């Protein structure tokens, strides 16, 4: 329905009815609406620039709360890292030391996580993302360190299982029966050579005993060398005990084992003699760890009491002449 309006006509000097079409009328209403809405929009923009809506305040509070929770989580992560550091320390300095395993190098324990940027997805959360990325990095680091630590404990458990075998293998007794310990005649170190009569390094322990006295393997192992010779060590035997240890028995009158034979601790390897470079019947005994010659006196612990051990050390330190 068209609305009736009046307009002053200057030529007729009277008001005349003006008819406004439906379309024009609709346009007018639309214009008014647009004006109202845009006015409201400006007002809304002004208002929201200076004041938060209740919903926004709520979200902001929630956000602050989440960030606080993150900080708490972060602190707890730090505490867990400290506990793990203590575990790693005990692992390297106690457990791995007991079983003679090398400590795990720091660069392996603390190695970062390589590859593509794992935190790319998080970077889109501007601002607060720093906290989230930091926490994620810490978590990744912690899980990696935990993994390495658990692997190390697996290894320690394996070493503990081997320990029994290791204890049976490592040289731990004297190579001849030596109840009164008097047979230990010359120790490890600088000694006068019995034949050259000059001071030389003596790389083993000499045990004097009558020819034919039994010589025992000082630990479980495999005979890796049986050599019959008229010089140097004379007739001698080398036993490999594993774990880096070897023992050498020299100047035998007779050998009683063959190469490749498995022997137990206490098994007879041969008999005392004076073959090779030797001044009188005796056993020259050497202990090697990874090829280096060690003082055998430290490997008689299985059959000596503390006081006997002290006497043995004293005997081995006498500045006498070796039998070589
Ligand atoms: Zn000797």
Boltz pocket constraint, residues with backbone or C-beta under 6 A from the ligand:
constraints:
  - pocket:
      binder: B
      contacts: [[A, 202], [A, 204], [A, 205], [A, 206], [A, 283], [A, 284], [A, 285], [A, 322], [A, 323], [A, 324]]
      max_distance: 6.0
